[in-house]
Amino acid sequence: MYYVHSVIEIARRYGFEVKMNESMSKHTTFKIGGNAEVFITVNNIEGLIDILQRCRENEVPVFILGKGSNLLVSDDGIDGVVIKLGGKFKDIAMLDDETVYCAAGVSLARLCSYACDKGLSGLEFAWGIPGSVGGAVYMNAGAYGGEMKDVVTSSSYIDKEGKTGSFCIAQMNMGYRHSIYSENGYVITGATFRLHRDSHVEIRNRMDEIMKKRKDKQPVEFPSAGSVFKRPEGYYAGTLIQEAGLMGKSVGGAQVSEKHAGFIINKGEATCRDVLKLIKQVQKTVKEKSGVELECEIKPTGKF
């Protein structure tokens, strides 16, 4: 049995916003998910460390939420504490002419716009990825030929003992949809990005071109969690799903997009159970048709 009340007391002592039984459907791009038992927006690192330590001492489950863009939350919700990063975790600053520090709670959209305004190129690939900086570093997010590992030089964290530290890029073990944070349980608090000078007009043109490609090829008009499956070696997941005749396949309110088969969309009132059932059907059919096993990229979270 864990005791969440002492965690709430700490949060309120710091003046953090605390919500009880908060619907996670409000906080995921899929617009799916039951209630978080306790939902806390933290505004500074001291309070975050104290809350994490109290959660550990009282065996309270804790989940750090980014923009909820790669997430499938259980219909039964999430036990314990969900933490959202606000306040100081929304800071961006120039460290030198080509280096930007960005706190983990900043959206990729805001970071990309900031870099463009400063005449700094390198992040155009991330324009339109609906995630946070922390989440993007955690999973080495990428698109259109670029990845976080191409521009990140270091990251800062809180470890399991509540101590702060940092990794340089060589220590971060960044690969396809993976980083050291995928396995160590540390909380990312920020990252530094090494970019290069260019005309902000040219940068904006590239960003606009990438956004047009996204809108043309992806079902951005519907709630989703982005690409559902990792890219199998030598294949494209979307192509395999399309060739298996699964475009438009539905379970409840969940549907394999008719625009891009690599996406499952929420057509309205989709549940987590609908999405999971559809994922299993897609995996089974693709395996039967092509012999390829599709591995999920989105993260099921909560009470299963």
Secondary structure, DSSP 8 states (H G I E B T S, - for coil): ----HHHHHHHHHTT-EEEEEEEGGGSSTT----EEEEEEEE-SHHHHHHHHHHHHHTT--EEEESSSTTEEE-TT-EEEEEEEE-GGGG-EEEEETTEEEEETTSBHHHHHHHHHHTTEES-GGGTT---BHHHHHHTT-EETTEEGGGTEEEEEEE-TTS-EEEEEGGGS--BTTB-THHHH--EEEEEEEE-EE--HHHHHHHHHHHHHHHHHHS-TTS-EEEE-B---TTS-HHHHHHHTT-TT-EETTEEE-SS-TTEEEE-SS--HHHHHHHHHHHHHHHHHHHS----B-SEEES--
